[in-house]
Amino acid sequence: MKRELTAALIIRDKKVLLVHNAKHGLRVEPPGGKRHEGEGAEASIIREVKEELGVSVSPVRLFGTFDTRSPEGDFSVRMFICEITSGEPGVMEPDKIPSFGWYSFSELEGLKEDGSLVPNMAEALPLLKKLM
């Protein structure tokens, strides 16, 4: 059975917020991470986004579940559409996530082409296009 990750899709002005994870070479991905034991998916997203970007979010709805492969293994990623409820994104964990950015759909396609977009986001692009 694959381990589970949670991820937040935060969309503003037809752009999605992605973090630049430098832990195992640059990977561009939505904020999120591993669920703690006994932690619900929505609680995991709220905690992870606060740790990574310093903002509070509210999960709105499940966007989908996608598979991904990382240097740490294979995972199932539950992505939720989220809204920022307070704060502005900032770099909170500079050793792991030195930067972030807001990306248009065409920029996401470019990241997929150059291989820096994580597999779960690449798989989600057709569905994400409908929201952007």
Secondary structure, 3 states (H helix, E strand, C coil): CCEEEEEEEEEECCEEEEEEECCCCCEEECCEEECCCCCCHHHHHHHHHHHHHCCEEEEEEEEEEEEEEECCEEEEEEEEEEEEEECCCCCCCCCCCCEEEEECHHHHHHHHHHCCECHHHHHHHHHHHCCC
